[in-house]
Amino acid sequence: MKKFVVPEILKIGEHYNNDQIKYALEVSNLGGIRPKLKNKELDFIVLITSAEENKNTTRNPYADKIEGDILTYTGAGLKGDQEISGVNKRIVEQMETPIPILGFIKEGISQYKFIGFLFLLRHYQDYQIDNQSNLRKVWIFEFQIYSDIPILKIGDFAKPFLPLYSQFKKDILPEDTLIDSVILEKPEKEKILPKLTEETLKSIEALKKNLLTINPYEFEGLMAKLIEHTGFIDVKVTKKSGDDGIDISAFLRHRFSLDLNYQFQVKRWKHSVGRKEIANLRGSLGFNSFGVIISTSHFTSSAISEAKGIGKTPINLIGIKGVYQIIKETNFVI
């Protein structure tokens, strides 16, 4: 029988089993969000997600996903509307207090790879359709993954974490923490979702589900067809040249105007599009070209401000609700 060893360190890329995490870090052996208390105060959090390839995205397009250095994570609670309470509330504490969050990816039976510290970028309510076809509200957490860290001695996470947390808080703007679908209610500043009919919300979620289950190249082709369907001409999917490049080019013709050149970037993303992506697209635009970003997700408030920046070439932003409206108004068939 293989001897059970309680680790004394955590190393990026190393695998640990469930018992090792439980006994070394003194957290629960169940659940994706596992808080560790010390003297009745939150000491740190272990957050476990699953590798995307281990999930059937056709059945569950809402599965957690890592895109670049961003983890999009759905809060705890499998049935009914989720709330910011219990372990979900523990995550939000990092917004105000330097609470280390340790990220692990489950890659096999009781095999968890340590990926680094997680920094909460934003959290917001969204809608999902559960396996009973019922619409429910969930909480989405978007984390920045920071893996450029030394070997961590278990029980001494604060020392390496605090300077990284301080720099993170300096770099992030308030506008980076909000998204396009959030409305701030005054005076309490409560974040609420816009009011749409349940039928419309279900239709938007069904569209998102379909788009998230096709591969990125098929998504580009589908968006090219939609662009052509709405009246653009000479629509072309460009060669793959990196995420900051142009995915689709097209012209818009009008009798009273010269042909207008449009360049599109399409993002089959789960995490929100930020100001960096807007600036990158603007820098990639050709001479006398207009830019558009189409996304299956949301846009941060800072992205919206950057897109409309005074003295800058405007960038049009089309999120999942906008895609749905265009498809509905033009009778486009997917």
C-alpha positions as CSV (number, residue, x, y, z in Angstrom):
1,M,0.0,0.0,0.0
2,K,1.3,3.4,-1.0
3,K,2.2,5.5,2.1
4,F,0.1,8.6,2.6
5,V,2.3,11.7,2.9
6,V,0.9,15.0,4.1
7,P,2.7,17.7,2.0
8,E,4.5,20.6,3.7
9,I,4.7,22.8,0.5
10,L,2.6,23.7,-2.5
11,K,4.3,23.9,-5.9
12,I,2.8,25.2,-9.1
13,G,1.9,22.4,-11.5
14,E,2.2,19.7,-8.9
15,H,-0.7,17.3,-8.2
16,Y,-2.2,16.6,-4.8
17,N,-4.9,14.2,-3.8
18,N,-8.1,15.1,-1.9
19,D,-6.8,13.8,1.4
20,Q,-3.5,15.7,1.1
21,I,-5.4,18.9,0.5
22,K,-7.8,18.1,3.4
23,Y,-5.1,17.3,6.0
24,A,-2.3,19.7,4.9
25,L,-4.6,22.7,4.5
26,E,-7.1,21.7,7.2
27,V,-10.1,22.3,5.0
28,S,-13.2,20.3,4.1
29,N,-12.8,17.3,1.7
30,L,-16.0,18.3,-0.2
31,G,-17.1,21.2,-2.3
32,G,-15.4,23.5,-4.8
33,I,-15.1,26.4,-2.2
34,R,-13.3,25.3,1.0
35,P,-12.7,28.1,3.5
36,K,-10.0,27.8,6.2
37,L,-10.8,29.6,9.5
38,K,-8.2,30.6,12.1
39,N,-9.4,31.9,15.4
40,K,-12.9,32.2,13.9
41,E,-11.5,34.5,11.1
42,L,-11.1,33.6,7.5
43,D,-7.5,32.6,6.9
44,F,-7.5,31.5,3.3
45,I,-9.8,29.7,0.7
46,V,-9.1,26.6,-1.4
47,L,-11.0,26.9,-4.6
48,I,-11.3,23.8,-6.9
49,T,-12.4,23.8,-10.5
50,S,-12.5,21.0,-13.1
51,A,-10.4,20.9,-16.2
52,E,-12.7,21.7,-19.1
53,E,-11.8,18.6,-21.1
54,N,-13.2,16.5,-18.2
55,K,-16.6,18.0,-18.6
56,N,-19.2,17.4,-21.3
57,T,-19.7,21.0,-22.6
58,T,-22.5,19.8,-24.8
59,R,-24.5,18.9,-21.7
60,N,-23.1,21.7,-19.5
61,P,-21.9,24.8,-21.4
62,Y,-21.9,26.7,-18.1
63,A,-18.9,24.6,-16.9
64,D,-16.1,26.6,-15.3
65,K,-13.5,27.7,-17.8
66,I,-9.9,29.0,-17.9
67,E,-9.2,31.4,-20.8
68,G,-5.6,32.7,-20.7
69,D,-5.0,33.7,-17.1
70,I,-8.7,34.2,-16.3
71,L,-10.9,31.7,-14.5
72,T,-14.7,32.0,-14.8
73,Y,-16.3,30.2,-12.0
74,T,-20.0,29.6,-11.1
75,G,-20.8,30.0,-7.4
76,A,-22.0,27.3,-5.1
77,G,-25.6,26.0,-5.3
78,L,-26.8,23.5,-7.8
79,K,-30.6,24.2,-7.5
80,G,-32.6,27.4,-7.5
81,D,-31.3,31.0,-7.4
82,Q,-27.8,31.4,-5.9
83,E,-27.1,34.0,-3.2
84,I,-24.1,35.8,-1.9
85,S,-24.1,33.8,1.4
86,G,-22.3,30.9,2.9
87,V,-19.1,30.0,0.9
88,N,-20.0,32.4,-1.9
89,K,-19.9,35.3,0.6
90,R,-16.4,34.1,1.7
91,I,-15.0,34.6,-1.8
92,V,-16.3,38.2,-1.9
93,E,-14.4,39.0,1.3
94,Q,-11.2,39.2,-0.9
95,M,-12.5,42.4,-2.4
96,E,-11.9,44.3,0.9
97,T,-9.4,42.0,2.8
98,P,-6.2,40.3,1.6
99,I,-7.5,36.7,1.8
100,P,-5.4,34.3,-0.1
101,I,-7.4,32.1,-2.5
102,L,-5.5,29.0,-3.6
103,G,-6.6,27.6,-7.0
104,F,-6.6,23.9,-7.9
105,I,-7.8,22.1,-11.1
106,K,-9.2,18.6,-10.8
107,E,-7.7,16.7,-13.6
108,G,-8.5,13.1,-12.6
109,I,-9.9,11.0,-9.8
110,S,-8.6,12.7,-6.7
111,Q,-5.9,14.5,-8.7
112,Y,-5.7,18.2,-8.1
113,K,-3.1,20.4,-9.8
114,F,-2.1,23.6,-8.0
115,I,-2.4,26.6,-10.4
116,G,-1.5,29.5,-8.0
117,F,-3.2,32.4,-6.3
118,L,-6.6,33.6,-7.5
119,F,-7.5,37.3,-7.4
120,L,-11.2,38.2,-7.7
121,L,-11.6,40.6,-10.6
122,R,-15.4,40.9,-10.6
123,H,-18.5,39.1,-9.5
124,Y,-22.0,39.5,-10.9
125,Q,-25.4,37.9,-11.2
126,D,-26.2,36.1,-14.5
127,Y,-28.8,33.7,-15.7
128,Q,-28.6,30.0,-16.4
129,I,-31.0,27.3,-17.5
130,D,-30.7,24.3,-15.2
131,N,-31.1,20.6,-16.2
132,Q,-34.8,20.9,-15.6
133,S,-35.1,23.7,-18.2
134,N,-35.8,26.2,-15.4
135,L,-34.3,29.7,-15.5
136,R,-32.3,30.7,-12.4
137,K,-30.0,33.4,-11.2
138,V,-26.4,32.5,-10.4
139,W,-23.3,34.3,-9.2
140,I,-20.4,34.4,-11.6
141,F,-16.9,35.0,-10.2
142,E,-14.0,36.0,-12.6
143,F,-10.5,35.5,-11.2
144,Q,-7.1,36.4,-12.4
145,I,-4.7,33.5,-12.0
146,Y,-1.3,34.4,-10.7
147,S,1.1,31.4,-11.1
148,D,4.4,33.2,-11.1
149,I,5.1,32.4,-7.4
150,P,7.7,30.5,-5.5
151,I,7.2,27.2,-3.7
152,L,4.7,28.0,-0.9
153,K,5.2,26.7,2.6
154,I,1.9,25.5,3.9
155,G,0.6,27.7,6.7
156,D,2.7,30.7,5.5
157,F,0.7,32.0,2.6
158,A,0.4,35.7,3.7
159,K,4.0,36.7,3.2
160,P,4.1,35.9,-0.6
161,F,0.5,36.8,-1.1
162,L,0.3,40.4,0.4
163,P,2.7,42.2,-2.0
164,L,0.9,40.6,-5.0
165,Y,-2.5,41.6,-3.6
166,S,-1.3,45.2,-3.0
167,Q,-0.1,45.4,-6.6
168,F,-3.3,43.9,-7.9
169,K,-5.5,46.4,-6.0
170,K,-3.4,49.3,-7.4
171,D,-3.7,48.1,-11.0
172,I,-7.4,47.3,-11.1
173,L,-9.9,50.2,-11.6
174,P,-13.4,50.4,-10.2
175,E,-14.7,50.3,-13.8
176,D,-12.9,47.0,-14.2
177,T,-15.1,45.3,-11.6
178,L,-18.5,46.2,-13.2
179,I,-20.0,44.7,-16.4
180,D,-22.5,46.0,-19.0
181,S,-25.6,44.2,-17.6
182,V,-25.2,45.5,-14.0
183,I,-27.3,48.4,-12.9
184,L,-26.4,50.3,-9.7
185,E,-29.4,51.0,-7.5
186,K,-29.1,54.2,-5.5
187,P,-28.5,55.0,-2.7
188,E,-27.6,51.4,-1.6
189,K,-25.5,50.8,-4.7
190,E,-27.1,47.4,-4.9
191,K,-26.2,45.5,-8.1
192,I,-29.3,44.2,-9.9
193,L,-30.0,42.5,-13.2
194,P,-32.0,44.4,-15.9
195,K,-35.7,43.4,-16.2
196,L,-36.4,41.2,-19.2
197,T,-39.2,38.7,-19.7
198,E,-38.5,35.1,-18.7
199,E,-39.1,34.0,-22.3
200,T,-36.5,36.5,-23.6
201,L,-34.0,35.5,-21.0
202,K,-34.5,31.8,-21.8
203,S,-34.0,32.5,-25.5
204,I,-30.8,34.4,-24.8
205,E,-29.5,31.6,-22.6
206,A,-30.4,29.0,-25.3
207,L,-28.5,31.0,-27.9
208,K,-25.5,31.3,-25.5
209,K,-25.6,27.5,-24.9
210,N,-25.5,26.8,-28.7
211,L,-22.7,29.3,-29.3
212,L,-20.6,27.9,-26.4
213,T,-20.8,24.4,-27.7
214,I,-19.3,25.0,-31.1
215,N,-15.6,25.4,-31.6
216,P,-14.1,28.9,-32.0
217,Y,-13.4,28.5,-35.8
218,E,-17.1,27.5,-36.4
219,F,-18.1,30.5,-34.3
220,E,-16.1,32.8,-36.5
221,G,-17.8,31.3,-39.6
222,L,-21.2,31.6,-38.1
223,M,-20.7,35.3,-37.2
224,A,-19.4,36.0,-40.7
225,K,-22.7,34.6,-42.1
226,L,-24.6,36.7,-39.7
227,I,-22.7,39.8,-40.6
228,E,-23.3,39.1,-44.3
229,H,-27.0,38.4,-43.6
230,T,-27.4,41.9,-42.1
231,G,-26.2,43.7,-45.2
232,F,-22.4,43.7,-45.3
233,I,-20.6,42.7,-48.5
234,D,-17.3,41.0,-49.3
235,V,-17.3,39.3,-45.9
236,K,-14.1,37.4,-45.2
237,V,-12.8,35.3,-42.3
238,T,-9.2,36.3,-42.0
239,K,-6.2,33.9,-41.4
240,K,-5.5,33.1,-37.8
241,S,-3.0,35.6,-36.5
242,G,-3.4,35.7,-32.8
243,D,-6.2,36.8,-30.5
244,D,-5.4,40.5,-30.9
245,G,-5.8,40.5,-34.6
246,I,-8.8,40.8,-37.0
247,D,-11.1,37.8,-37.3
248,I,-13.5,39.0,-40.0
249,S,-13.4,41.9,-42.5
250,A,-16.4,43.3,-44.4
251,F,-17.7,46.3,-46.3
252,L,-20.9,48.2,-45.8
253,R,-22.3,49.9,-48.9
254,H,-24.7,52.8,-49.1
255,R,-25.8,55.0,-52.0
256,F,-24.8,58.2,-50.3
257,S,-21.5,56.9,-49.0
258,L,-18.2,55.4,-49.9
259,D,-17.9,51.7,-49.0
260,L,-17.0,51.6,-45.3
261,N,-14.5,49.0,-44.2
262,Y,-15.3,47.2,-41.0
263,Q,-13.0,44.9,-39.1
264,F,-14.5,42.5,-36.5
265,Q,-13.0,40.6,-33.6
266,V,-15.2,37.7,-32.3
267,K,-14.8,36.2,-28.9
268,R,-16.5,33.0,-27.9
269,W,-15.6,33.8,-24.3
270,K,-17.1,33.1,-20.9
271,H,-15.2,35.9,-19.1
272,S,-15.9,39.5,-19.7
273,V,-14.1,41.5,-22.3
274,G,-12.0,44.3,-20.8
275,R,-10.5,47.6,-21.8
276,K,-7.3,45.9,-22.9
277,E,-9.1,44.0,-25.7
278,I,-10.7,47.2,-26.9
279,A,-7.3,49.0,-27.1
280,N,-5.7,46.0,-28.8
281,L,-8.3,45.9,-31.5
282,R,-8.1,49.6,-32.1
283,G,-4.3,49.2,-32.6
284,S,-4.9,46.5,-35.1
285,L,-7.4,48.4,-37.3
286,G,-6.4,49.3,-40.8
287,F,-6.5,52.7,-42.3
288,N,-10.1,54.2,-42.4
289,S,-11.5,51.1,-40.8
290,F,-14.2,50.8,-38.1
291,G,-13.9,48.2,-35.4
292,V,-16.5,45.8,-33.8
293,I,-16.1,43.2,-31.1
294,I,-18.8,40.5,-30.9
295,S,-18.8,38.4,-27.8
296,T,-20.8,35.6,-26.1
297,S,-20.0,37.2,-22.7
298,H,-20.2,40.7,-21.2
299,F,-18.1,43.9,-21.4
300,T,-16.7,45.6,-18.4
301,S,-17.5,49.3,-17.7
302,S,-13.9,50.2,-18.4
303,A,-14.2,48.4,-21.8
304,I,-17.3,50.5,-22.7
305,S,-15.5,53.7,-21.7
306,E,-12.5,52.8,-23.7
307,A,-14.7,52.0,-26.8
308,K,-16.2,55.4,-26.6
309,G,-13.1,57.3,-25.7
310,I,-13.0,60.9,-26.8
311,G,-10.5,61.5,-29.6
312,K,-10.2,57.8,-30.3
313,T,-11.6,55.6,-33.1
314,P,-14.9,54.3,-31.7
315,I,-15.3,50.5,-31.3
316,N,-18.8,49.0,-31.4
317,L,-19.5,46.4,-28.8
318,I,-22.0,43.6,-29.3
319,G,-22.5,41.2,-26.4
320,I,-24.7,38.1,-26.2
321,K,-27.9,40.1,-25.8
322,G,-27.0,42.2,-28.8
323,V,-26.3,39.1,-30.9
324,Y,-29.7,37.7,-29.8
325,Q,-31.5,40.9,-30.8
326,I,-29.8,41.1,-34.2
327,I,-30.7,37.4,-34.9
328,K,-34.3,37.9,-33.9
329,E,-34.8,41.2,-35.8
330,T,-33.2,39.9,-39.1
331,N,-34.7,36.3,-38.9
332,F,-31.3,34.8,-39.1
333,V,-31.3,31.0,-38.8
334,I,-28.5,29.3,-37.0
